[in-house]
Amino acid sequence: MSRRSGILEFAVLGLLRESPMHGYELRKRLNTSLGVFRAFSYGTLYPCLKALVANGWLIEETDSAPEGASAAALTGRRAKIVYRLTAAGKEHFEELLAHSGPDAWEDEHFGVRFAFFGQTSRDVRMRVLEGRRSRLEERLEKMRTSLARSRERLDDYTLELQRHGMESVEREVRWLNELIESERAGRDQRAPGPAAQHKNQSGDTGGLPRHRGGSRPDPSDDTTT
């Protein structure tokens, strides 16, 4: 299983834990509410759903007809499939939520994991946040070293691009520091705090890290070495 399919499985199970959904609604939520799967297609979603059904983590149900609808009105209408999480699926999702290893710290994975922090225990949240911060601090140090070595060979525009990438990482590190401090203080995450202030300043309601004047974190935004 690829990393992308693994995090897709996690996101689908997490969304269906909230409520059963059609494939169309799932795709919409993945593309808009989570905001981390760009150009997401049914060709990727439905194989994932079929695999989850085969594993016994989801069941397919035929959408019931609207109350009062006549047989004539339903003629030729294709029945919609609703996907519902099974008890085994809920248990599997709980296991995935408890995972806090290196995969949870990576760019695209972290955004999805953060979207489900409301369902994640505080200990796991802390490990993921601290792991993400450590990973970015390592990346930032490499970027600084690389820039120091190549500064004289870079033209002004390339130099500015390198600086911009470093500033993006530095902003996320500061934001992570605020979140970690809030978690350690044991604050109620529903009350205004660093994360809420960050959200209000950016106008975002999704709670994901934001960069470059308000855009969501993009793996391509960060310069790697």
C-alpha positions in Angstrom: 0.0 0.0 0.0 1.4 3.4 -1.0 1.6 6.3 1.5 -1.1 8.2 -0.4 -3.5 5.3 -0.3 -2.8 4.7 3.4 -3.7 8.3 4.4 -6.7 8.1 2.1 -7.9 5.0 3.9 -7.4 6.9 7.2 -9.4 9.9 6.0 -12.3 7.9 4.6 -12.6 5.9 7.8 -12.5 9.1 9.8 -15.1 10.9 7.8 -17.4 7.9 7.8 -17.0 7.6 11.6 -18.9 10.9 11.7 -21.8 9.7 9.6 -22.5 7.4 6.6 -22.0 9.0 3.2 -22.4 8.5 -0.5 -19.3 8.4 -2.6 -20.0 11.9 -4.0 -20.3 13.4 -0.6 -17.1 11.6 0.5 -15.2 13.0 -2.4 -16.5 16.5 -1.7 -15.4 16.3 1.9 -12.0 15.0 1.0 -11.4 17.8 -1.5 -12.9 20.7 0.4 -13.2 20.0 4.2 -9.8 18.3 4.6 -8.3 20.3 1.7 -5.3 18.1 1.3 -6.2 15.9 -1.6 -5.9 18.0 -4.7 -7.4 16.8 -8.0 -8.9 13.9 -6.2 -10.8 11.6 -8.5 -13.5 8.8 -8.2 -10.9 6.6 -9.9 -8.9 6.7 -6.7 -11.7 6.9 -4.2 -13.8 3.9 -5.3 -11.0 1.3 -5.4 -10.2 2.4 -1.8 -13.9 2.0 -0.8 -14.0 -1.4 -2.4 -10.9 -2.5 -0.5 -12.3 -1.2 2.8 -15.6 -3.1 2.1 -13.6 -6.3 1.3 -11.7 -6.0 4.6 -15.0 -5.7 6.5 -14.4 -2.2 7.6 -17.3 -0.7 5.6 -20.6 -2.0 4.4 -22.5 -0.8 1.3 -26.2 0.1 1.8 -28.7 1.1 -0.9 -30.1 4.6 -0.2 -33.8 4.3 0.7 -36.3 6.2 -1.5 -37.6 9.5 -0.2 -40.8 9.2 1.7 -43.8 9.6 -0.5 -42.0 9.0 -3.7 -44.0 7.1 -6.3 -42.7 4.1 -8.2 -43.1 6.0 -11.5 -40.9 8.8 -10.2 -38.2 6.3 -9.3 -38.3 4.5 -12.7 -34.9 4.6 -14.2 -33.4 6.1 -11.1 -30.1 4.5 -10.2 -29.9 3.5 -6.6 -27.3 5.3 -4.6 -24.8 3.4 -2.4 -24.2 4.7 1.1 -21.0 3.6 2.9 -21.3 2.9 6.6 -18.5 2.1 9.1 -18.7 -1.3 10.7 -17.7 -2.1 14.3 -14.5 -3.6 12.9 -13.9 -0.4 10.9 -14.3 1.7 14.0 -11.8 -0.5 15.8 -9.4 -0.3 12.9 -9.7 3.5 12.8 -9.0 3.7 16.5 -5.8 1.8 15.9 -4.8 4.2 13.2 -5.6 7.2 15.4 -3.2 5.8 18.0 -0.3 5.7 15.5 2.2 8.5 16.1 5.2 7.3 14.1 7.2 9.1 11.5 4.6 8.8 8.7 2.2 10.9 10.8 4.8 13.8 10.8 5.2 14.0 7.0 3.7 16.9 5.0 0.4 15.5 3.6 -0.1 13.0 6.3 0.3 15.6 9.1 -2.5 17.7 7.6 -4.9 14.9 7.6 -3.9 13.7 11.0 -4.3 17.2 12.4 -7.9 17.4 10.9 -8.8 14.5 13.2 -7.1 15.7 16.3 -10.5 16.2 17.9 -10.9 12.5 18.0 -7.2 11.8 19.0 -6.0 11.4 22.5 -3.8 14.1 24.0 -0.8 11.9 24.4 -0.9 11.0 20.7 -1.5 14.6 19.7 1.6 15.6 21.6 3.8 12.9 20.0 2.6 13.9 16.5 3.1 17.6 17.1 6.6 17.1 18.7 7.6 14.7 15.9 6.4 17.2 13.2 8.3 20.0 14.9 11.5 17.9 15.2 11.2 16.9 11.5 10.8 20.6 10.4 13.7 21.7 12.6 15.9 19.2 10.9 14.7 20.4 7.5 15.3 24.0 8.5 18.8 23.3 9.6 19.6 21.6 6.3 18.1 24.5 4.4 20.2 27.0 6.3 23.4 25.0 5.7 22.6 24.6 2.0 21.9 28.3 1.6 25.1 29.3 3.4 27.1 27.1 1.1 25.5 28.2 -2.2 24.6 31.8 -1.4 27.4 33.3 -3.6 26.4 31.2 -6.6 22.7 32.0 -6.5 21.1 34.9 -8.5 18.8 37.2 -6.6 15.5 35.5 -7.5 16.7 32.0 -6.6 18.1 33.4 -3.3 14.7 34.9 -2.5 13.0 31.6 -3.4 15.3 29.8 -0.9 14.5 32.4 1.8 10.8 32.2 1.2 11.0 28.4 1.7 12.9 28.8 4.9 10.4 31.4 6.2 7.5 29.0 5.5 9.1 26.3 7.6 10.0 28.8 10.3 6.3 30.0 10.5 5.1 26.4 10.9 7.7 25.7 13.6 6.5 28.8 15.6 2.9 27.6 15.2 3.7 24.1 16.4 5.5 25.6 19.4 2.3 27.4 20.3 0.2 24.3 19.9 2.6 22.2 21.9 2.6 24.8 24.7 -1.2 24.8 24.7 -1.4 21.0 24.9 1.1 21.0 27.8 -1.0 23.6 29.6 -4.0 21.3 29.3 -6.2 24.0 27.8 -9.6 23.2 26.5 -9.0 23.3 22.7 -12.5 24.7 22.2 -11.5 27.9 24.0 -9.6 30.7 22.3 -5.9 29.9 22.3 -2.9 30.0 20.0 -4.5 27.7 17.5 -7.8 29.7 17.5 -5.9 33.0 17.2 -4.0 31.5 14.2 -7.2 30.4 12.7 -8.9 33.8 13.2 -5.9 35.7 11.8 -5.9 33.6 8.6 -9.7 33.3 8.2 -9.4 29.5 8.0 -11.9 27.3 9.7 -10.3 24.0 9.0 -7.6 24.2 11.7 -4.8 23.1 9.4 -1.4 24.8 9.3 -1.3 27.8 7.0 1.6 29.3 5.1 2.4 32.1 2.6 -0.2 34.5 3.8 -3.0 32.0 4.5 -2.7 29.0 2.2 -2.8 25.5 3.6 0.5 23.6 4.0 1.6 22.1 0.7 4.3 19.5 0.5 5.6 21.3 -2.5 5.9 24.5 -0.5 8.8 23.3 1.6 12.3 23.2 0.0 14.0 19.9 0.8 17.6 18.9 0.4 
